[in-house]
Amino acid sequence: MTRVATTENEHFLLEIAEFGTTQQVEYLVKKYKLAKRLNSTEYLQEKLVLEKGCFWHQEDDGMTVLRFVYPQKTGLC
C-alpha cells in the first residue's frame, strides 16, 4: 500500500486495508499502479510511436486495404 499511497488516496487505501483482505489490498495496489502507468505521459507517447505508420492487409476478395496512422501534429497532410 505504501508503494502507491498519496495524500489524495490515503484515506481510501486505509479503509481498504482496514476492512479488506491482504489479497484485496495487493490486487488494488497492482491495478492502481497499472492505471497510473497507462495514464502516464511516457506511456501515451510510447503508444503513439508504436502505433503510427502504414499498415495493410488483403481482404478475402483480393482488395488491399491501406491504413495510415500518424499523430495530428506530424500527419501527412
PyMOL Python script that loads the backbone (N, CA, C, O; Angstrom):
from pymol import cmd

cmd.read_pdbstr("""\
ATOM      1  N   MET A   1       0.815  -1.181   0.000  1.00  0.00           N
ATOM      2  CA  MET A   1       0.000   0.000   0.000  1.00  0.00           C
ATOM      3  C   MET A   1       0.864   1.251   0.000  1.00  0.00           C
ATOM      4  O   MET A   1       0.504   2.253  -0.617  1.00  0.00           O
ATOM      5  N   THR A   2       1.972   1.202   0.671  1.00  0.00           N
ATOM      6  CA  THR A   2       2.837   2.388   0.732  1.00  0.00           C
ATOM      7  C   THR A   2       3.465   2.690  -0.611  1.00  0.00           C
ATOM      8  O   THR A   2       3.980   3.789  -0.814  1.00  0.00           O
ATOM      9  N   ARG A   3       3.435   1.738  -1.539  1.00  0.00           N
ATOM     10  CA  ARG A   3       4.012   1.967  -2.860  1.00  0.00           C
ATOM     11  C   ARG A   3       3.192   2.949  -3.683  1.00  0.00           C
ATOM     12  O   ARG A   3       3.723   3.591  -4.589  1.00  0.00           O
ATOM     13  N   VAL A   4       1.905   3.071  -3.379  1.00  0.00           N
ATOM     14  CA  VAL A   4       1.036   3.921  -4.203  1.00  0.00           C
ATOM     15  C   VAL A   4       0.308   4.995  -3.396  1.00  0.00           C
ATOM     16  O   VAL A   4      -0.421   5.801  -3.974  1.00  0.00           O
ATOM     17  N   ALA A   5       0.486   5.023  -2.085  1.00  0.00           N
ATOM     18  CA  ALA A   5      -0.258   5.964  -1.245  1.00  0.00           C
ATOM     19  C   ALA A   5       0.176   7.405  -1.491  1.00  0.00           C
ATOM     20  O   ALA A   5       1.365   7.711  -1.575  1.00  0.00           O
ATOM     21  N   THR A   6      -0.817   8.277  -1.603  1.00  0.00           N
ATOM     22  CA  THR A   6      -0.589   9.717  -1.696  1.00  0.00           C
ATOM     23  C   THR A   6      -1.537  10.370  -0.692  1.00  0.00           C
ATOM     24  O   THR A   6      -2.385   9.701  -0.103  1.00  0.00           O
ATOM     25  N   THR A   7      -1.388  11.661  -0.506  1.00  0.00           N
ATOM     26  CA  THR A   7      -2.302  12.345   0.411  1.00  0.00           C
ATOM     27  C   THR A   7      -3.731  12.304  -0.112  1.00  0.00           C
ATOM     28  O   THR A   7      -4.674  12.340   0.679  1.00  0.00           O
ATOM     29  N   GLU A   8      -3.911  12.229  -1.437  1.00  0.00           N
ATOM     30  CA  GLU A   8      -5.241  12.205  -2.026  1.00  0.00           C
ATOM     31  C   GLU A   8      -5.945  10.855  -1.847  1.00  0.00           C
ATOM     32  O   GLU A   8      -7.158  10.820  -1.641  1.00  0.00           O
ATOM     33  N   ASN A   9      -5.206   9.752  -1.922  1.00  0.00           N
ATOM     34  CA  ASN A   9      -5.853   8.439  -1.877  1.00  0.00           C
ATOM     35  C   ASN A   9      -5.606   7.685  -0.567  1.00  0.00           C
ATOM     36  O   ASN A   9      -6.072   6.556  -0.414  1.00  0.00           O
ATOM     37  N   GLU A  10      -4.897   8.279   0.361  1.00  0.00           N
ATOM     38  CA  GLU A  10      -4.538   7.582   1.597  1.00  0.00           C
ATOM     39  C   GLU A  10      -5.763   7.120   2.383  1.00  0.00           C
ATOM     40  O   GLU A  10      -5.792   5.989   2.869  1.00  0.00           O
ATOM     41  N   HIS A  11      -6.768   7.974   2.514  1.00  0.00           N
ATOM     42  CA  HIS A  11      -7.963   7.619   3.281  1.00  0.00           C
ATOM     43  C   HIS A  11      -8.649   6.402   2.660  1.00  0.00           C
ATOM     44  O   HIS A  11      -9.031   5.476   3.375  1.00  0.00           O
ATOM     45  N   PHE A  12      -8.805   6.397   1.354  1.00  0.00           N
ATOM     46  CA  PHE A  12      -9.433   5.275   0.657  1.00  0.00           C
ATOM     47  C   PHE A  12      -8.627   3.987   0.857  1.00  0.00           C
ATOM     48  O   PHE A  12      -9.196   2.933   1.138  1.00  0.00           O
ATOM     49  N   LEU A  13      -7.318   4.077   0.713  1.00  0.00           N
ATOM     50  CA  LEU A  13      -6.473   2.890   0.871  1.00  0.00           C
ATOM     51  C   LEU A  13      -6.512   2.355   2.296  1.00  0.00           C
ATOM     52  O   LEU A  13      -6.498   1.141   2.501  1.00  0.00           O
ATOM     53  N   LEU A  14      -6.560   3.243   3.278  1.00  0.00           N
ATOM     54  CA  LEU A  14      -6.646   2.800   4.670  1.00  0.00           C
ATOM     55  C   LEU A  14      -7.959   2.078   4.950  1.00  0.00           C
ATOM     56  O   LEU A  14      -7.983   1.115   5.716  1.00  0.00           O
ATOM     57  N   GLU A  15      -9.050   2.532   4.340  1.00  0.00           N
ATOM     58  CA  GLU A  15     -10.327   1.836   4.502  1.00  0.00           C
ATOM     59  C   GLU A  15     -10.265   0.435   3.904  1.00  0.00           C
ATOM     60  O   GLU A  15     -10.764  -0.524   4.493  1.00  0.00           O
ATOM     61  N   ILE A  16      -9.653   0.328   2.739  1.00  0.00           N
ATOM     62  CA  ILE A  16      -9.494  -0.993   2.117  1.00  0.00           C
ATOM     63  C   ILE A  16      -8.635  -1.882   3.007  1.00  0.00           C
ATOM     64  O   ILE A  16      -8.966  -3.048   3.220  1.00  0.00           O
ATOM     65  N   ALA A  17      -7.541  -1.346   3.524  1.00  0.00           N
ATOM     66  CA  ALA A  17      -6.651  -2.126   4.377  1.00  0.00           C
ATOM     67  C   ALA A  17      -7.335  -2.545   5.672  1.00  0.00           C
ATOM     68  O   ALA A  17      -7.086  -3.638   6.181  1.00  0.00           O
ATOM     69  N   GLU A  18      -8.192  -1.686   6.206  1.00  0.00           N
ATOM     70  CA  GLU A  18      -8.864  -1.995   7.468  1.00  0.00           C
ATOM     71  C   GLU A  18      -9.928  -3.075   7.300  1.00  0.00           C
ATOM     72  O   GLU A  18     -10.059  -3.960   8.146  1.00  0.00           O
ATOM     73  N   PHE A  19     -10.686  -3.002   6.212  1.00  0.00           N
ATOM     74  CA  PHE A  19     -11.816  -3.915   6.047  1.00  0.00           C
ATOM     75  C   PHE A  19     -11.580  -5.011   5.001  1.00  0.00           C
ATOM     76  O   PHE A  19     -12.371  -5.951   4.912  1.00  0.00           O
ATOM     77  N   GLY A  20     -10.526  -4.908   4.223  1.00  0.00           N
ATOM     78  CA  GLY A  20     -10.275  -5.897   3.183  1.00  0.00           C
ATOM     79  C   GLY A  20      -9.221  -6.912   3.597  1.00  0.00           C
ATOM     80  O   GLY A  20      -8.578  -6.787   4.640  1.00  0.00           O
ATOM     81  N   THR A  21      -9.068  -7.904   2.762  1.00  0.00           N
ATOM     82  CA  THR A  21      -8.033  -8.918   2.998  1.00  0.00           C
ATOM     83  C   THR A  21      -6.715  -8.452   2.384  1.00  0.00           C
ATOM     84  O   THR A  21      -6.678  -7.498   1.608  1.00  0.00           O
ATOM     85  N   THR A  22      -5.657  -9.132   2.739  1.00  0.00           N
ATOM     86  CA  THR A  22      -4.350  -8.819   2.155  1.00  0.00           C
ATOM     87  C   THR A  22      -4.396  -8.987   0.646  1.00  0.00           C
ATOM     88  O   THR A  22      -3.820  -8.184  -0.088  1.00  0.00           O
ATOM     89  N   GLN A  23      -5.069 -10.014   0.185  1.00  0.00           N
ATOM     90  CA  GLN A  23      -5.190 -10.254  -1.254  1.00  0.00           C
ATOM     91  C   GLN A  23      -5.922  -9.101  -1.942  1.00  0.00           C
ATOM     92  O   GLN A  23      -5.527  -8.694  -3.034  1.00  0.00           O
ATOM     93  N   GLN A  24      -6.963  -8.577  -1.334  1.00  0.00           N
ATOM     94  CA  GLN A  24      -7.698  -7.461  -1.915  1.00  0.00           C
ATOM     95  C   GLN A  24      -6.840  -6.201  -1.974  1.00  0.00           C
ATOM     96  O   GLN A  24      -6.894  -5.454  -2.951  1.00  0.00           O
ATOM     97  N   VAL A  25      -6.054  -5.969  -0.937  1.00  0.00           N
ATOM     98  CA  VAL A  25      -5.162  -4.802  -0.921  1.00  0.00           C
ATOM     99  C   VAL A  25      -4.107  -4.934  -2.015  1.00  0.00           C
ATOM    100  O   VAL A  25      -3.846  -3.975  -2.741  1.00  0.00           O
ATOM    101  N   GLU A  26      -3.503  -6.106  -2.138  1.00  0.00           N
ATOM    102  CA  GLU A  26      -2.496  -6.330  -3.183  1.00  0.00           C
ATOM    103  C   GLU A  26      -3.093  -6.145  -4.571  1.00  0.00           C
ATOM    104  O   GLU A  26      -2.466  -5.543  -5.442  1.00  0.00           O
ATOM    105  N   TYR A  27      -4.296  -6.656  -4.781  1.00  0.00           N
ATOM    106  CA  TYR A  27      -4.977  -6.519  -6.064  1.00  0.00           C
ATOM    107  C   TYR A  27      -5.223  -5.045  -6.375  1.00  0.00           C
ATOM    108  O   TYR A  27      -4.976  -4.595  -7.494  1.00  0.00           O
ATOM    109  N   LEU A  28      -5.705  -4.299  -5.392  1.00  0.00           N
ATOM    110  CA  LEU A  28      -5.971  -2.878  -5.568  1.00  0.00           C
ATOM    111  C   LEU A  28      -4.703  -2.108  -5.916  1.00  0.00           C
ATOM    112  O   LEU A  28      -4.700  -1.275  -6.821  1.00  0.00           O
ATOM    113  N   VAL A  29      -3.627  -2.394  -5.190  1.00  0.00           N
ATOM    114  CA  VAL A  29      -2.357  -1.706  -5.438  1.00  0.00           C
ATOM    115  C   VAL A  29      -1.847  -2.025  -6.837  1.00  0.00           C
ATOM    116  O   VAL A  29      -1.370  -1.136  -7.543  1.00  0.00           O
ATOM    117  N   LYS A  30      -1.943  -3.273  -7.237  1.00  0.00           N
ATOM    118  CA  LYS A  30      -1.486  -3.684  -8.567  1.00  0.00           C
ATOM    119  C   LYS A  30      -2.276  -2.969  -9.660  1.00  0.00           C
ATOM    120  O   LYS A  30      -1.694  -2.480 -10.628  1.00  0.00           O
ATOM    121  N   LYS A  31      -3.592  -2.905  -9.509  1.00  0.00           N
ATOM    122  CA  LYS A  31      -4.436  -2.237 -10.502  1.00  0.00           C
ATOM    123  C   LYS A  31      -4.205  -0.726 -10.504  1.00  0.00           C
ATOM    124  O   LYS A  31      -4.239  -0.089 -11.557  1.00  0.00           O
ATOM    125  N   TYR A  32      -3.971  -0.165  -9.333  1.00  0.00           N
ATOM    126  CA  TYR A  32      -3.704   1.273  -9.252  1.00  0.00           C
ATOM    127  C   TYR A  32      -2.408   1.614  -9.982  1.00  0.00           C
ATOM    128  O   TYR A  32      -2.347   2.594 -10.724  1.00  0.00           O
ATOM    129  N   LYS A  33      -1.368   0.798  -9.770  1.00  0.00           N
ATOM    130  CA  LYS A  33      -0.099   1.046 -10.450  1.00  0.00           C
ATOM    131  C   LYS A  33      -0.258   0.918 -11.959  1.00  0.00           C
ATOM    132  O   LYS A  33       0.325   1.699 -12.712  1.00  0.00           O
ATOM    133  N   LEU A  34      -1.038  -0.056 -12.406  1.00  0.00           N
ATOM    134  CA  LEU A  34      -1.274  -0.231 -13.839  1.00  0.00           C
ATOM    135  C   LEU A  34      -2.008   0.971 -14.418  1.00  0.00           C
ATOM    136  O   LEU A  34      -1.630   1.486 -15.471  1.00  0.00           O
ATOM    137  N   ALA A  35      -3.053   1.417 -13.736  1.00  0.00           N
ATOM    138  CA  ALA A  35      -3.815   2.574 -14.213  1.00  0.00           C
ATOM    139  C   ALA A  35      -2.950   3.822 -14.254  1.00  0.00           C
ATOM    140  O   ALA A  35      -3.051   4.623 -15.183  1.00  0.00           O
ATOM    141  N   LYS A  36      -2.110   3.986 -13.261  1.00  0.00           N
ATOM    142  CA  LYS A  36      -1.216   5.152 -13.223  1.00  0.00           C
ATOM    143  C   LYS A  36      -0.236   5.114 -14.402  1.00  0.00           C
ATOM    144  O   LYS A  36       0.034   6.140 -15.026  1.00  0.00           O
ATOM    145  N   ARG A  37       0.294   3.920 -14.700  1.00  0.00           N
ATOM    146  CA  ARG A  37       1.225   3.788 -15.820  1.00  0.00           C
ATOM    147  C   ARG A  37       0.522   4.035 -17.152  1.00  0.00           C
ATOM    148  O   ARG A  37       1.072   4.702 -18.029  1.00  0.00           O
ATOM    149  N   LEU A  38      -0.682   3.503 -17.308  1.00  0.00           N
ATOM    150  CA  LEU A  38      -1.413   3.671 -18.564  1.00  0.00           C
ATOM    151  C   LEU A  38      -1.813   5.114 -18.813  1.00  0.00           C
ATOM    152  O   LEU A  38      -2.013   5.508 -19.962  1.00  0.00           O
ATOM    153  N   ASN A  39      -1.932   5.901 -17.766  1.00  0.00           N
ATOM    154  CA  ASN A  39      -2.283   7.309 -17.912  1.00  0.00           C
ATOM    155  C   ASN A  39      -1.074   8.227 -17.936  1.00  0.00           C
ATOM    156  O   ASN A  39      -1.225   9.443 -18.052  1.00  0.00           O
ATOM    157  N   SER A  40       0.122   7.663 -17.827  1.00  0.00           N
ATOM    158  CA  SER A  40       1.327   8.490 -17.794  1.00  0.00           C
ATOM    159  C   SER A  40       1.655   9.034 -19.187  1.00  0.00           C
ATOM    160  O   SER A  40       1.341   8.404 -20.197  1.00  0.00           O
ATOM    161  N   THR A  41       2.276  10.186 -19.228  1.00  0.00           N
ATOM    162  CA  THR A  41       2.666  10.818 -20.485  1.00  0.00           C
ATOM    163  C   THR A  41       3.649   9.943 -21.249  1.00  0.00           C
ATOM    164  O   THR A  41       3.569   9.838 -22.473  1.00  0.00           O
ATOM    165  N   GLU A  42       4.582   9.310 -20.525  1.00  0.00           N
ATOM    166  CA  GLU A  42       5.581   8.467 -21.186  1.00  0.00           C
ATOM    167  C   GLU A  42       4.914   7.304 -21.910  1.00  0.00           C
ATOM    168  O   GLU A  42       5.274   6.986 -23.043  1.00  0.00           O
ATOM    169  N   TYR A  43       3.947   6.671 -21.259  1.00  0.00           N
ATOM    170  CA  TYR A  43       3.265   5.545 -21.885  1.00  0.00           C
ATOM    171  C   TYR A  43       2.480   5.990 -23.109  1.00  0.00           C
ATOM    172  O   TYR A  43       2.508   5.325 -24.144  1.00  0.00           O
ATOM    173  N   LEU A  44       1.779   7.114 -22.994  1.00  0.00           N
ATOM    174  CA  LEU A  44       0.983   7.599 -24.122  1.00  0.00           C
ATOM    175  C   LEU A  44       1.871   7.963 -25.310  1.00  0.00           C
ATOM    176  O   LEU A  44       1.509   7.695 -26.456  1.00  0.00           O
ATOM    177  N   GLN A  45       3.029   8.572 -25.047  1.00  0.00           N
ATOM    178  CA  GLN A  45       3.958   8.894 -26.138  1.00  0.00           C
ATOM    179  C   GLN A  45       4.521   7.618 -26.753  1.00  0.00           C
ATOM    180  O   GLN A  45       4.650   7.526 -27.974  1.00  0.00           O
ATOM    181  N   GLU A  46       4.859   6.636 -25.923  1.00  0.00           N
ATOM    182  CA  GLU A  46       5.375   5.362 -26.419  1.00  0.00           C
ATOM    183  C   GLU A  46       4.324   4.658 -27.266  1.00  0.00           C
ATOM    184  O   GLU A  46       4.647   4.066 -28.296  1.00  0.00           O
ATOM    185  N   LYS A  47       3.073   4.721 -26.837  1.00  0.00           N
ATOM    186  CA  LYS A  47       1.981   4.103 -27.580  1.00  0.00           C
ATOM    187  C   LYS A  47       1.820   4.754 -28.948  1.00  0.00           C
ATOM    188  O   LYS A  47       1.591   4.063 -29.941  1.00  0.00           O
ATOM    189  N   LEU A  48       1.938   6.084 -29.008  1.00  0.00           N
ATOM    190  CA  LEU A  48       1.849   6.787 -30.287  1.00  0.00           C
ATOM    191  C   LEU A  48       2.947   6.338 -31.241  1.00  0.00           C
ATOM    192  O   LEU A  48       2.704   6.125 -32.428  1.00  0.00           O
ATOM    193  N   VAL A  49       4.154   6.196 -30.712  1.00  0.00           N
ATOM    194  CA  VAL A  49       5.285   5.780 -31.544  1.00  0.00           C
ATOM    195  C   VAL A  49       5.071   4.366 -32.066  1.00  0.00           C
ATOM    196  O   VAL A  49       5.350   4.082 -33.231  1.00  0.00           O
ATOM    197  N   LEU A  50       4.578   3.484 -31.212  1.00  0.00           N
ATOM    198  CA  LEU A  50       4.386   2.095 -31.618  1.00  0.00           C
ATOM    199  C   LEU A  50       3.232   1.916 -32.587  1.00  0.00           C
ATOM    200  O   LEU A  50       3.261   1.010 -33.420  1.00  0.00           O
ATOM    201  N   GLU A  51       2.214   2.764 -32.491  1.00  0.00           N
ATOM    202  CA  GLU A  51       1.025   2.586 -33.314  1.00  0.00           C
ATOM    203  C   GLU A  51       1.049   3.364 -34.616  1.00  0.00           C
ATOM    204  O   GLU A  51       0.209   3.124 -35.484  1.00  0.00           O
ATOM    205  N   LYS A  52       1.991   4.293 -34.781  1.00  0.00           N
ATOM    206  CA  LYS A  52       1.960   5.086 -36.005  1.00  0.00           C
ATOM    207  C   LYS A  52       2.627   4.339 -37.147  1.00  0.00           C
ATOM    208  O   LYS A  52       3.473   3.469 -36.934  1.00  0.00           O
ATOM    209  N   GLY A  53       2.240   4.687 -38.342  1.00  0.00           N
ATOM    210  CA  GLY A  53       2.840   4.067 -39.501  1.00  0.00           C
ATOM    211  C   GLY A  53       1.804   3.715 -40.551  1.00  0.00           C
ATOM    212  O   GLY A  53       0.661   4.167 -40.500  1.00  0.00           O
ATOM    213  N   CYS A  54       2.226   2.905 -41.496  1.00  0.00           N
ATOM    214  CA  CYS A  54       1.366   2.452 -42.583  1.00  0.00           C
ATOM    215  C   CYS A  54       1.145   0.951 -42.408  1.00  0.00           C
ATOM    216  O   CYS A  54       2.096   0.177 -42.309  1.00  0.00           O
ATOM    217  N   PHE A  55      -0.106   0.562 -42.373  1.00  0.00           N
ATOM    218  CA  PHE A  55      -0.453  -0.840 -42.195  1.00  0.00           C
ATOM    219  C   PHE A  55      -1.326  -1.281 -43.365  1.00  0.00           C
ATOM    220  O   PHE A  55      -2.088  -0.487 -43.915  1.00  0.00           O
ATOM    221  N   TRP A  56      -1.211  -2.533 -43.734  1.00  0.00           N
ATOM    222  CA  TRP A  56      -2.026  -3.023 -44.831  1.00  0.00           C
ATOM    223  C   TRP A  56      -2.374  -4.480 -44.611  1.00  0.00           C
ATOM    224  O   TRP A  56      -1.675  -5.215 -43.914  1.00  0.00           O
ATOM    225  N   HIS A  57      -3.471  -4.871 -45.226  1.00  0.00           N
ATOM    226  CA  HIS A  57      -3.849  -6.281 -45.241  1.00  0.00           C
ATOM    227  C   HIS A  57      -4.679  -6.539 -46.495  1.00  0.00           C
ATOM    228  O   HIS A  57      -5.217  -5.614 -47.103  1.00  0.00           O
ATOM    229  N   GLN A  58      -4.768  -7.778 -46.859  1.00  0.00           N
ATOM    230  CA  GLN A  58      -5.513  -8.142 -48.061  1.00  0.00           C
ATOM    231  C   GLN A  58      -6.834  -8.786 -47.648  1.00  0.00           C
ATOM    232  O   GLN A  58      -6.868  -9.694 -46.818  1.00  0.00           O
ATOM    233  N   GLU A  59      -7.905  -8.303 -48.239  1.00  0.00           N
ATOM    234  CA  GLU A  59      -9.241  -8.827 -47.972  1.00  0.00           C
ATOM    235  C   GLU A  59      -9.438 -10.147 -48.706  1.00  0.00           C
ATOM    236  O   GLU A  59      -8.657 -10.505 -49.588  1.00  0.00           O
ATOM    237  N   ASP A  60     -10.494 -10.864 -48.328  1.00  0.00           N
ATOM    238  CA  ASP A  60     -10.805 -12.143 -48.977  1.00  0.00           C
ATOM    239  C   ASP A  60     -11.093 -11.991 -50.466  1.00  0.00           C
ATOM    240  O   ASP A  60     -10.859 -12.915 -51.245  1.00  0.00           O
ATOM    241  N   ASP A  61     -11.605 -10.815 -50.865  1.00  0.00           N
ATOM    242  CA  ASP A  61     -11.927 -10.603 -52.273  1.00  0.00           C
ATOM    243  C   ASP A  61     -10.719 -10.133 -53.090  1.00  0.00           C
ATOM    244  O   ASP A  61     -10.858  -9.821 -54.273  1.00  0.00           O
ATOM    245  N   GLY A  62      -9.534 -10.080 -52.468  1.00  0.00           N
ATOM    246  CA  GLY A  62      -8.324  -9.689 -53.178  1.00  0.00           C
ATOM    247  C   GLY A  62      -7.967  -8.221 -53.065  1.00  0.00           C
ATOM    248  O   GLY A  62      -6.884  -7.815 -53.487  1.00  0.00           O
ATOM    249  N   MET A  63      -8.855  -7.418 -52.505  1.00  0.00           N
ATOM    250  CA  MET A  63      -8.584  -5.982 -52.356  1.00  0.00           C
ATOM    251  C   MET A  63      -7.563  -5.766 -51.244  1.00  0.00           C
ATOM    252  O   MET A  63      -7.600  -6.436 -50.212  1.00  0.00           O
ATOM    253  N   THR A  64      -6.644  -4.815 -51.470  1.00  0.00           N
ATOM    254  CA  THR A  64      -5.664  -4.452 -50.454  1.00  0.00           C
ATOM    255  C   THR A  64      -6.163  -3.210 -49.725  1.00  0.00           C
ATOM    256  O   THR A  64      -6.552  -2.228 -50.357  1.00  0.00           O
ATOM    257  N   VAL A  65      -6.150  -3.255 -48.394  1.00  0.00           N
ATOM    258  CA  VAL A  65      -6.603  -2.147 -47.565  1.00  0.00           C
ATOM    259  C   VAL A  65      -5.385  -1.512 -46.914  1.00  0.00           C
ATOM    260  O   VAL A  65      -4.609  -2.183 -46.235  1.00  0.00           O
ATOM    261  N   LEU A  66      -5.224  -0.195 -47.131  1.00  0.00           N
ATOM    262  CA  LEU A  66      -4.126   0.559 -46.517  1.00  0.00           C
ATOM    263  C   LEU A  66      -4.675   1.387 -45.365  1.00  0.00           C
ATOM    264  O   LEU A  66      -5.776   1.931 -45.449  1.00  0.00           O
ATOM    265  N   ARG A  67      -3.905   1.479 -44.295  1.00  0.00           N
ATOM    266  CA  ARG A  67      -4.292   2.287 -43.136  1.00  0.00           C
ATOM    267  C   ARG A  67      -3.068   3.083 -42.701  1.00  0.00           C
ATOM    268  O   ARG A  67      -2.024   2.509 -42.389  1.00  0.00           O
ATOM    269  N   PHE A  68      -3.199   4.406 -42.682  1.00  0.00           N
ATOM    270  CA  PHE A  68      -2.118   5.287 -42.249  1.00  0.00           C
ATOM    271  C   PHE A  68      -2.486   5.865 -40.889  1.00  0.00           C
ATOM    272  O   PHE A  68      -3.563   6.440 -40.729  1.00  0.00           O
ATOM    273  N   VAL A  69      -1.608   5.719 -39.919  1.00  0.00           N
ATOM    274  CA  VAL A  69      -1.859   6.223 -38.568  1.00  0.00           C
ATOM    275  C   VAL A  69      -0.688   7.108 -38.157  1.00  0.00           C
ATOM    276  O   VAL A  69       0.436   6.633 -37.994  1.00  0.00           O
ATOM    277  N   TYR A  70      -0.966   8.406 -37.992  1.00  0.00           N
ATOM    278  CA  TYR A  70       0.055   9.369 -37.556  1.00  0.00           C
ATOM    279  C   TYR A  70      -0.593  10.363 -36.605  1.00  0.00           C
ATOM    280  O   TYR A  70      -1.773  10.679 -36.757  1.00  0.00           O
ATOM    281  N   PRO A  71       0.152  10.857 -35.635  1.00  0.00           N
ATOM    282  CA  PRO A  71      -0.398  11.895 -34.757  1.00  0.00           C
ATOM    283  C   PRO A  71      -0.757  13.130 -35.576  1.00  0.00           C
ATOM    284  O   PRO A  71      -0.160  13.377 -36.624  1.00  0.00           O
ATOM    285  N   GLN A  72      -1.715  13.895 -35.108  1.00  0.00           N
ATOM    286  CA  GLN A  72      -2.205  15.047 -35.850  1.00  0.00           C
ATOM    287  C   GLN A  72      -1.096  16.045 -36.161  1.00  0.00           C
ATOM    288  O   GLN A  72      -1.083  16.614 -37.253  1.00  0.00           O
ATOM    289  N   LYS A  73      -0.175  16.273 -35.248  1.00  0.00           N
ATOM    290  CA  LYS A  73       0.889  17.249 -35.461  1.00  0.00           C
ATOM    291  C   LYS A  73       1.849  16.844 -36.575  1.00  0.00           C
ATOM    292  O   LYS A  73       2.406  17.703 -37.258  1.00  0.00           O
ATOM    293  N   THR A  74       2.043  15.537 -36.758  1.00  0.00           N
ATOM    294  CA  THR A  74       3.012  15.088 -37.765  1.00  0.00           C
ATOM    295  C   THR A  74       2.338  14.377 -38.920  1.00  0.00           C
ATOM    296  O   THR A  74       2.986  13.628 -39.652  1.00  0.00           O
ATOM    297  N   GLY A  75       1.036  14.604 -39.094  1.00  0.00           N
ATOM    298  CA  GLY A  75       0.297  13.939 -40.154  1.00  0.00           C
ATOM    299  C   GLY A  75       0.847  14.253 -41.537  1.00  0.00           C
ATOM    300  O   GLY A  75       1.660  15.163 -41.702  1.00  0.00           O
ATOM    301  N   LEU A  76       0.410  13.515 -42.500  1.00  0.00           N
ATOM    302  CA  LEU A  76       0.894  13.671 -43.855  1.00  0.00           C
ATOM    303  C   LEU A  76       0.332  14.906 -44.540  1.00  0.00           C
ATOM    304  O   LEU A  76       0.961  15.452 -45.447  1.00  0.00           O
ATOM    305  N   CYS A  77      -0.850  15.354 -44.114  1.00  0.00           N
ATOM    306  CA  CYS A  77      -1.486  16.496 -44.774  1.00  0.00           C
ATOM    307  C   CYS A  77      -1.197  17.787 -44.051  1.00  0.00           C
ATOM    308  O   CYS A  77      -1.657  18.848 -44.473  1.00  0.00           O
TER     309      CYS A  77
END
""", "prot")
cmd.dss("prot")
cmd.show_as("cartoon", "prot")
cmd.util.cbc("prot")
cmd.orient("prot")
